[in-house]
Amino acid sequence: MLAVCRPSMLPPTTTSLVLAQLAGALSLVFIARILRQKRSGRLPPGPPGLPIIGNVLDMPSTAEWLTFAQWGAKWGNLCSVTLLGQPIVILSSAAAMEQVDSKGIVFNTRPRLPMAGELVGYDHTLVLVPYGAQFRSFRKHFSRLIGTPAAARQFAPLVELEGRRFLKRLLLKPGSEFIDGHLRKLTGAIILRITYGIEVQEENDPFVSLIEKANDNFNAATAPGAFLVDIFPSLMNVPELFAPFKQTGRVWARATKNMAEAPYLFTRRQMAAGNAPVSFVSSLLENDEKMTENEILDVKWTAASMYGGGADTTASSLYAFILAMVLYPEVQRTAQQEIDALLNGSRIPVYADSEQLPYVCAVVTEILRWHSVAPLGVPHAATEDTVVDGYLIPKGTIIIANLWNILHDTETYPNPDVFDPTRFLPRTDGTVQRDPRHACFGFGRRICPGRELAEISLFTNVASILATFEIGRAEGPLPVHENTQGTISHAKPFDCVVKPRSERAVSLISAED
């Protein structure tokens, strides 16, 4: 029998040697970073840290965007901290983000995040792949499929079909405990059909479950400060016996692999049988004998990027919309009056109606501002020493844009915590508040490539829900809008009452295929 070597079974000299090597490696990293920082010049101001460890003790463990907003108010919209010598620059305003964006490709790569990247496997996907040839290949595929308004509009009928199925599920199970699950199935169904040609099952669809599991792992793996290996990549050299994060990464990596492999292989089997529906994967692999192995891998991982990134974000926005309707019933009534004036209950709205429903469009825009799906976005990194606003940003600096704060800036958006769609309707003088799309989808060449499809899905489903259902307050305390932790953030769970607006609405929902 093969013996399993546990810490207690190691000879003392072996244990001491490993720990000594680890301590030595960390010491060298400390010294190198301190020397680099001294050479690099003046970083942007920020909270003073302690020798060697820097601002480790200052870092928040929850709602980081709120602490970062306080730092921005005190230290400036371009402020910095260091974690064990690793500089991090936090952007707290649109102006600071635009200054960084003006530097071109200097800030368009991702920092090395060993936990989520190398260990969990997300360095194969668009979200974490470094800037370079593979990144450009992924973006090219995204652009051709859904990257322009015209390209994304071809999928409006599919979004409308899945939206009607969602309405039926909501009619059958309207309880607040089911709404989040309904929304995840809706958005998962849309992206699975587009990407792989897969039609989801009504109950316990395995592919939707794969998305949820992998996205939960991604959120945990990318939580700021959750894993020391992201600050000290040299810890990757520590044996797994002394690195529990490696064991966790191995388990989570299986979920990432399943997310990429299972739907891809399903589509390949359908193609081999000659009955594959038209999809992103089936279209690109139609002549795969002429493709290189790397080109085929790019298709597989671009598909996984669409699959993993396209579901959870839109579900988050729609869940926040339901909460907003609970908290602001007057907004719901105004939007419903606009829809009724146009359609008079004759049918369920479709995306083409958006041009004639300006208030509903403003509701969608306010969702994008009011609820930050990714409060801190995904970090960028500096590829070379660069000066921004007179401060030197050293190569390797991690850049975090506080998107939540940018979209809740009181100078740009008065009373930012209030859900008010009229911000984006012309005032008597013709002015409107700034469109949140300048920040809510990220910035630079890392801006969300699926934003056009996301907008079609948001409008279509917001309009159809408003046309057919009444969303009201449940008994008990009024819910509060708060973000959950994670790179992709949802509104915290809340209770509500959802019921059809009328018998006519029930008939419209029931009559749809």
SEVO-845417 format. One line per 2 residues: number of its first residue (from 1); their letters; for each residue y, x, z of C-alpha. Coordinates in Angstrom, 1 decimal, padded with zeros to 4 digits, always signed. Each point is the difference from the previous one (the first is absolute). Layout:
N
NUM	a	Y X Z  ...
REM end
This chain:
513
1	ml	+000.0 +000.0 +000.0  +003.5 +001.2 -000.9
3	av	+002.1 +000.5 +003.2  +003.5 -001.5 +000.1
5	cr	+002.4 +002.5 +001.3  +002.4 -001.5 +002.6
7	ps	+002.9 +001.8 +001.8  -002.1 +000.3 +003.2
9	ml	-002.8 +001.7 -001.9  +002.3 +002.7 -001.5
11	pp	-000.2 +003.4 +001.6  +003.2 +000.7 +001.9
13	tt	+000.9 +002.9 -002.2  -000.2 -002.2 -003.1
15	ts	+002.2 -002.7 +001.5  +002.5 +002.6 +001.2
17	lv	+000.0 +001.6 -003.5  +000.7 -003.3 -001.7
19	la	+002.8 -001.0 +002.4  +001.5 +003.5 -000.3
21	ql	+000.0 -000.2 -003.8  +001.6 -003.4 +000.2
23	ag	+002.7 +001.1 +002.4  +000.7 +003.0 -002.1
25	al	+000.3 -002.0 -003.2  +002.4 -002.5 +001.7
27	sl	+002.1 +002.9 +001.4  +000.4 +001.5 -003.5
29	vf	+001.1 -003.3 -001.4  +002.5 -000.4 +002.8
31	ia	+001.5 +003.4 -000.6  +000.1 -000.5 -003.8
33	ri	+001.8 -003.3 +000.3  +002.5 +001.2 +002.5
35	lr	+000.8 +003.0 -002.2  +000.3 -002.2 -003.0
37	qk	+002.3 -002.4 +001.8  +002.3 +002.9 +001.1
39	rs	+000.2 +001.3 -003.6  +000.5 -003.4 -001.5
41	gr	+003.5 -000.7 +001.3  +001.4 -003.2 +001.6
43	lp	-002.2 -003.1 -000.1  +001.7 -003.4 +000.3
45	pg	+000.9 -000.8 +003.6  -002.4 -001.9 +002.3
47	pp	-001.2 -000.4 +003.5  -000.4 +003.3 +001.7
49	gl	-003.6 +001.1 +000.5  -001.8 +002.4 +002.3
51	pi	-001.0 +003.6 -000.8  -003.0 +000.2 -002.3
53	ig	-001.1 -003.6 +000.2  +003.4 -001.3 -001.3
55	nv	+000.3 -003.8 +000.1  -003.7 -000.8 +000.6
57	ld	+000.9 -001.8 +003.3  +002.8 -002.0 -001.7
59	mp	-002.2 -001.6 -002.6  -000.6 -003.7 +000.5
61	st	-003.5 -001.4 +000.0  +001.0 -003.5 -001.2
63	ae	+002.7 -001.5 -002.2  +001.1 +003.4 -001.1
65	wl	+002.6 -001.5 -002.4  +001.9 -001.3 +003.0
67	tf	+000.2 +003.3 +001.7  +000.9 +001.7 -003.3
69	aq	+002.7 -002.5 -000.5  +001.5 +000.9 +003.4
71	wg	-000.2 +003.7 -000.9  +001.8 -000.7 -003.3
73	ak	+002.8 -001.8 +001.8  +000.4 +002.9 +002.4
75	wg	-000.7 +003.0 -002.2  +000.9 -001.2 -003.5
77	nl	-001.8 -001.5 -002.9  -001.5 +003.3 -000.8
79	cs	-001.6 +001.2 +003.2  -002.9 +002.3 +000.8
81	vt	-002.7 +000.8 +002.6  -002.7 +002.6 +000.2
83	ll	-003.5 -000.4 +001.2  -001.6 +003.3 +000.9
85	gq	+002.2 +001.7 -002.5  -000.5 -002.6 -002.8
87	pi	+003.4 -001.3 -001.1  +000.3 -003.8 -000.7
89	vi	+003.2 -001.5 -001.4  +000.6 -003.7 +000.5
91	ls	+002.2 -001.9 -002.5  +001.7 -003.0 +001.7
93	sa	+002.3 -001.3 -002.7  -000.1 -000.8 -003.7
95	aa	+002.6 +002.7 -000.6  -002.2 +002.7 +001.6
97	me	-003.0 -001.3 -002.0  +002.0 +000.2 -003.2
99	qv	+001.2 +003.5 +000.8  -003.7 +001.1 +000.3
101	ds	-001.0 -001.9 -003.1  +002.7 +001.7 -002.0
103	kg	-001.9 +003.3 +000.4  -002.5 -001.1 -002.6
105	iv	-003.6 +001.1 +000.4  +000.7 +002.2 +003.1
107	fn	-000.9 -002.8 +002.3  -002.5 -001.9 -002.1
109	tr	-003.2 +001.4 +001.4  -001.9 -001.0 +003.1
111	pr	-000.5 +002.2 +003.1  -003.4 +001.2 +000.7
113	lp	-001.6 -002.5 +002.3  -003.5 +001.3 +000.6
115	ma	-001.2 -003.0 +002.0  +000.8 -002.7 -002.5
117	ge	-000.2 +002.3 -003.0  -002.8 +002.5 +000.1
119	lv	-002.2 -001.6 +002.7  +000.4 -003.7 -000.7
121	gy	+000.3 +000.5 -003.8  +003.4 -001.5 -000.8
123	dh	+001.2 +003.2 -001.7  -002.0 -001.3 -003.0
125	tl	+002.3 -003.1 -000.2  +003.5 -000.4 -001.3
127	vl	+001.5 -000.5 +003.5  -000.8 +003.6 +001.1
129	vp	-000.8 +001.9 -003.1  +002.5 +003.0 -000.4
131	yg	+002.6 -000.1 -002.7  -001.5 +001.5 -003.1
133	aq	-002.2 -000.8 -003.1  -002.4 -002.4 +001.9
135	fr	+003.0 -001.8 +001.5  +001.5 -000.4 -003.5
137	sf	-003.3 -001.3 -001.4  -000.3 -002.6 +002.8
139	rk	+003.6 -001.1 -000.6  -000.5 -000.2 -003.7
141	hf	-003.0 -002.4 +000.5  +002.0 -002.1 +002.4
143	sr	+003.0 -000.2 -002.3  -002.1 -001.2 -003.0
145	li	-001.7 -002.7 +002.0  +002.7 -001.4 +002.4
147	gt	+002.9 +002.5 +000.0  +002.5 -002.1 -001.9
149	pa	+001.1 -003.6 +000.3  -001.5 -000.8 -003.4
151	aa	-003.3 +001.7 +000.8  -000.3 -001.8 +003.4
153	rq	+001.0 -003.4 -001.4  -003.3 -000.2 -001.9
155	fa	-001.7 -000.4 +003.3  +002.1 -002.9 +001.2
157	pl	-002.6 -002.7 -001.1  -002.6 +001.9 +002.0
159	ve	+002.3 +000.1 +003.1  +000.6 -003.7 -000.4
161	le	-003.7 -000.8 -000.2  -000.8 +002.0 +003.1
163	gr	+003.0 -001.6 +001.7  -001.4 -003.5 -000.6
165	rf	-003.3 +001.1 +001.5  +001.9 +001.2 +003.0
167	lk	+001.7 -003.3 +000.4  -003.4 -001.7 +000.0
169	rl	-001.3 +002.3 +002.7  +003.2 -000.6 +002.0
171	ll	-000.5 -003.8 -000.4  -003.6 +000.2 +001.3
173	kp	+000.8 +002.4 +002.9  +003.8 -000.2 +000.8
175	gs	-000.3 +001.5 +003.5  +002.2 +003.0 +000.8
177	ef	-003.1 +002.0 +000.9  -001.1 -000.2 -003.6
179	id	+003.3 +000.7 -001.8  -000.2 +003.8 +000.1
181	gh	-003.5 -000.1 -001.3  +000.9 -002.4 -002.8
183	lr	+002.9 +002.3 -001.1  -002.2 +003.1 +000.0
185	kl	-002.5 -001.8 -002.1  +002.7 -001.2 -002.4
187	tg	+001.6 +003.4 -000.6  -003.4 +001.7 +000.0
189	ai	-001.3 -002.5 -002.7  +003.0 +000.7 -002.2
191	il	-000.3 +003.8 +000.0  -003.8 -000.1 -000.3
193	ri	+000.2 -002.2 -003.1  +002.7 +002.2 -001.6
195	ty	-001.6 +003.3 +000.9  -003.7 -000.6 -000.3
197	gi	-000.4 -003.5 -001.4  -001.7 -001.1 +003.2
199	ev	+000.3 -003.6 +001.2  -000.2 -000.2 +003.8
201	qe	-002.4 -002.2 +001.9  +001.4 -002.8 +002.1
203	en	-001.7 +001.2 +003.2  -000.2 +003.5 +001.3
205	dp	+000.6 +001.8 -003.3  -001.3 +003.6 +000.3
207	fv	+002.7 +001.6 -002.1  +002.8 -001.6 +001.9
209	sl	-001.6 +001.3 +003.2  -000.1 +003.5 -001.5
211	ie	+003.7 -000.1 -000.6  +000.7 -001.1 +003.5
213	ka	-002.2 +002.6 +001.6  +001.4 +002.8 -002.0
215	nd	+003.6 -001.0 +000.5  -000.5 -000.3 +003.7
217	nf	-001.3 +003.6 +000.0  +002.9 +001.2 -002.1
219	na	+002.5 -001.5 +002.4  -001.7 +001.6 +002.9
221	at	-000.4 +003.4 -001.7  +003.7 +000.1 -001.1
223	ap	+001.5 -001.0 +003.4  +002.7 +002.6 +000.8
225	ga	-001.3 +002.5 +002.6  -003.4 -001.7 +000.3
227	fl	-001.9 +003.1 -001.1  +001.0 +003.5 +000.9
229	vd	-001.7 +001.4 -003.1  +002.9 -001.5 -002.1
231	if	+002.3 +002.4 +001.9  -002.4 +002.8 +000.1
233	ps	-002.2 +000.0 -003.1  -001.6 +003.2 +001.2
235	lm	-002.0 -002.3 +002.4  -002.0 -000.9 -003.1
237	nv	-001.8 +003.3 +000.6  -001.2 -001.0 +003.5
239	pe	-003.7 -001.0 +000.1  -000.6 -003.8 +000.1
241	lf	-001.6 +000.4 +003.4  +003.5 +000.8 +001.4
243	ap	+001.9 -002.3 -002.4  -000.7 -003.7 +000.7
245	fk	+002.5 -000.9 -002.7  -002.4 +001.4 -002.6
247	qt	-002.7 -002.4 +001.2  +002.5 -002.9 -000.3
249	gr	+001.1 +001.2 -003.4  -003.7 +000.2 -001.2
251	vw	-000.5 -003.7 +000.9  +003.3 -001.1 -001.5
253	ar	-000.7 +002.0 -003.2  -003.1 -002.2 -000.6
255	at	+002.2 -003.1 -000.1  +002.4 +001.8 -002.4
257	kn	-002.9 +000.9 -002.3  -001.4 -003.5 +000.1
259	ma	+003.5 -001.4 -000.8  +000.1 +002.2 -003.1
261	ea	-003.6 -000.1 -001.1  -001.3 -003.5 +000.6
263	py	+002.3 -002.1 -002.2  +000.1 +002.8 -002.6
265	lf	-003.8 +000.1 -000.3  -000.1 -003.8 -000.1
267	tr	+002.2 +000.0 -003.0  -002.0 +002.8 -001.7
269	rq	-003.2 -002.0 +000.5  +001.7 -003.0 -001.6
271	ma	+001.1 +002.1 -002.9  -003.5 +001.3 -000.5
273	ag	-001.3 -003.6 -000.1  +002.7 -001.0 -002.4
275	na	+001.6 -002.7 +002.1  +002.9 +001.8 +001.7
277	pv	+003.3 -002.0 +000.0  +003.1 +001.8 -001.3
279	sf	+001.5 +002.1 +002.8  +001.8 +003.3 +000.5
281	vs	-003.3 +001.9 +000.5  -002.0 -001.7 -002.8
283	sl	+002.9 +000.4 -002.5  +000.5 +003.7 +000.7
285	le	-003.7 +000.9 +000.0  -000.9 -001.9 -003.1
287	nd	-000.2 +003.3 -001.9  -001.0 +002.2 +003.0
289	ek	-002.2 +002.2 -002.2  +003.2 +001.5 -001.3
291	mt	+001.4 +000.6 +003.4  -000.3 +003.1 +002.2
293	en	-001.5 -000.1 +003.5  +003.5 +000.5 +001.5
295	ei	+001.4 -002.9 -002.1  -002.7 -002.3 +001.2
297	ld	+000.6 +001.1 +003.6  +003.7 -000.7 -000.4
299	vk	-000.8 -003.6 -001.2  -002.3 -000.5 +003.0
301	wt	+002.6 +001.2 +002.6  +002.9 -001.7 -001.7
303	aa	-002.0 -003.2 +000.3  -000.7 +000.7 +003.7
305	sm	+003.7 +000.7 +000.5  +000.9 -003.4 -001.5
307	yg	-002.8 -001.7 +002.0  +000.9 +001.6 +003.3
309	gg	+003.8 -000.1 -000.3  +000.5 -003.3 -001.7
311	ad	-001.6 -002.4 +002.4  +001.2 +000.7 +003.5
313	tt	+003.7 +000.4 -000.8  +000.5 -003.3 -001.7
315	as	-002.1 -001.8 +002.7  +002.4 +001.5 +002.5
317	sl	+003.0 -001.4 -001.7  -001.5 -003.5 -000.4
319	ya	-001.0 -000.1 +003.7  +003.6 +000.9 +000.9
321	fi	+001.2 -002.8 -002.3  -002.2 -002.5 +002.0
323	la	+001.6 +001.3 +003.2  +003.5 -000.3 -001.5
325	mv	-000.6 -003.6 -000.8  -001.0 -000.7 +003.6
327	ly	+003.1 +001.7 +001.3  +002.5 -001.3 -002.6
329	pe	-000.9 -003.6 -000.9  +003.3 -000.6 -001.7
331	vq	-000.8 +002.7 -002.5  -003.3 -001.7 -000.7
333	rt	+001.7 -003.4 -000.6  +002.6 +001.5 -002.3
335	aq	-002.6 +001.8 -002.1  -002.2 -003.2 -000.2
337	qe	+003.0 -002.1 -001.1  +000.7 +002.5 -002.8
339	id	-003.7 -000.2 -001.1  -000.1 -003.8 +000.2
341	al	+003.2 -000.3 -002.1  -001.6 +002.0 -002.7
343	ln	-003.6 -001.3 +000.0  +000.2 -003.3 +001.9
345	gs	-003.5 +000.5 +001.2  -001.4 +000.0 -003.6
347	ri	-001.9 +003.3 +000.3  -000.3 +003.2 +002.0
349	pv	+002.6 +002.6 -000.8  -000.9 +002.9 -002.3
351	ya	+001.6 +003.4 -000.4  +002.0 -001.1 -003.1
353	ds	+001.9 -002.4 +002.3  +001.7 +003.0 +001.8
355	eq	+003.0 -000.1 -002.4  +000.8 -003.5 +001.2
357	lp	-000.6 +000.5 +003.7  +002.6 +002.5 +001.2
359	yv	-000.2 -001.0 +003.7  -003.8 +000.6 +000.0
361	ca	+000.6 +003.3 -001.7  +002.5 +000.8 +002.7
363	vv	-002.7 -000.9 +002.6  -002.3 +002.6 -001.6
365	te	+002.7 +002.6 +000.0  +000.7 -000.6 +003.7
367	il	-003.7 +000.3 +000.8  +000.1 +003.5 -001.5
369	rw	+003.0 +000.9 +002.2  -000.8 -001.8 +003.2
371	hs	-003.6 +001.1 +000.4  -000.7 +003.7 -000.7
373	va	-003.5 +000.2 -001.4  +000.2 +003.8 +000.4
375	pl	+002.7 +000.6 +002.7  -000.1 +003.8 -000.5
377	gv	-001.5 +000.1 -003.5  -002.5 +002.9 -000.7
379	ph	+001.5 +003.4 +000.8  +001.3 +002.3 -002.8
381	aa	+000.1 +003.8 +000.2  +002.3 +002.7 -001.2
383	te	-001.5 +002.3 -002.6  +002.7 +002.7 +000.4
385	dt	+003.0 +000.9 +002.2  +002.7 -002.5 -000.8
387	vv	+003.5 -000.7 +001.3  +000.9 -003.7 +000.6
389	dg	+003.4 -001.0 +001.4  +000.6 +003.6 +001.1
391	yl	-003.3 +000.3 +001.9  -002.9 +002.2 -001.1
393	ip	-003.2 -001.8 -000.3  -002.8 +002.6 +000.0
395	kg	-003.0 -000.1 -002.3  -002.8 -002.0 +001.6
397	ti	+002.4 -002.3 +002.0  -001.4 -003.5 +000.4
399	ii	+002.5 -002.7 -001.1  -000.2 -003.5 +001.6
401	an	+002.2 -002.8 -001.3  +000.6 -002.6 +002.6
403	lw	-000.1 -002.9 -002.4  +000.1 -002.5 +002.9
405	ni	+003.3 +001.3 +001.1  +001.4 +000.2 -003.5
407	lh	-000.8 -003.7 -000.5  +001.4 -000.9 +003.4
409	dt	+003.3 +001.9 -000.3  +002.6 -002.3 +001.5
411	et	+002.7 +001.4 -002.4  -002.0 -001.0 -003.0
413	yp	-001.7 -003.1 +001.4  +002.0 -001.8 +002.8
415	np	-002.3 -001.6 +002.6  -003.0 +001.9 -001.5
417	dv	-002.6 -001.7 +002.3  +000.9 -003.4 -001.4
419	fd	-002.0 -001.3 -003.0  +002.7 -001.1 -002.3
421	pt	-000.7 -000.3 -003.8  +003.7 -000.8 -000.7
423	rf	+000.7 +003.7 +000.3  -001.2 +000.4 -003.5
425	lp	+001.8 -003.0 -001.5  +003.5 +000.6 -001.4
427	rt	+002.8 -000.8 +002.3  +003.2 -001.7 -001.1
429	dg	+001.4 +003.4 -000.9  -003.2 +000.8 -002.0
431	tv	-001.3 +002.7 +002.4  -003.5 +000.2 +001.5
433	qr	-001.6 +002.3 +002.6  -001.9 +003.0 -001.4
435	dp	-003.3 -000.8 -001.6  -002.7 +001.4 +002.4
437	rh	-002.1 +001.3 -002.9  +002.0 +003.2 +000.1
439	ac	-002.1 +000.9 +003.1  -002.9 -002.4 +000.7
441	fg	-002.3 +001.5 -002.6  +000.7 +003.6 +001.0
443	fg	+002.0 +002.5 -002.1  -000.2 +002.7 -002.6
445	rr	-003.1 +000.4 -002.2  -002.0 -001.2 +002.9
447	ic	+001.4 -003.5 -000.3  -002.7 -002.7 +000.2
449	pg	-001.4 -000.3 -003.6  -001.3 -003.5 +000.7
451	re	+003.3 -001.6 +001.0  +000.3 -002.1 -003.2
453	la	-003.4 -001.7 +000.7  +000.9 -000.3 +003.7
455	ei	+003.1 -002.0 -000.9  -001.8 -002.4 -002.3
457	sl	-002.6 -000.6 +002.7  +002.7 -000.5 +002.7
459	ft	+002.1 -002.5 -002.0  -003.0 -002.0 -001.3
461	nv	-001.6 -000.4 +003.4  +003.2 -000.5 +002.0
463	as	+001.0 -002.8 -002.5  -003.4 -001.6 +000.0
465	il	-000.3 -000.1 +003.8  +003.5 -001.4 +000.4
467	at	-000.8 -002.7 -002.7  -003.1 -001.2 +001.7
469	fe	+000.0 +000.8 +003.7  +002.2 -000.5 +003.1
471	ig	+000.0 +003.0 +002.3  +001.0 -000.8 +003.6
473	ra	+000.1 +001.3 +003.5  -003.0 -000.3 +002.3
475	eg	+000.2 -001.0 +003.6  +001.0 +002.8 +002.4
477	pl	+002.6 +002.8 -000.2  +001.7 +000.6 -003.3
479	pv	-001.6 +003.0 -001.7  +001.9 +003.3 -000.4
481	he	+000.2 +002.1 -003.2  -001.5 +003.4 +000.9
483	nt	-001.8 +002.6 -002.1  -003.5 +001.2 +000.7
485	qg	-000.7 +003.7 +000.1  -001.2 +001.7 -003.1
487	ti	+001.3 +001.4 -003.3  -000.6 -003.5 -001.4
489	sh	+001.5 -002.4 +002.6  -000.5 -003.7 +000.5
491	ak	+001.8 -002.5 +002.1  -001.8 -000.3 +003.4
493	pf	-002.3 -003.1 +000.1  +001.7 -003.3 +000.8
495	dc	-000.9 -003.7 +000.2  +001.3 -002.6 -002.4
497	vv	-000.8 -003.4 -001.4  -000.7 -000.4 -003.7
499	kp	-000.5 -003.4 -001.6  +000.4 -001.4 -003.5
501	rs	+003.4 -001.4 -000.8  -001.3 -003.2 -001.5
503	er	-003.0 -001.8 -001.5  +001.4 +001.0 -003.3
505	av	-000.1 +003.7 +001.0  -003.7 -000.5 +001.0
507	sl	-000.7 -001.5 -003.4  +001.7 +002.9 -001.8
509	is	-002.0 +002.5 +002.0  -003.3 -001.8 -000.4
511	ae	+000.4 -000.6 -003.7  +000.3 +003.7 -000.8
513	d	-003.0 +002.0 -001.2
REM end
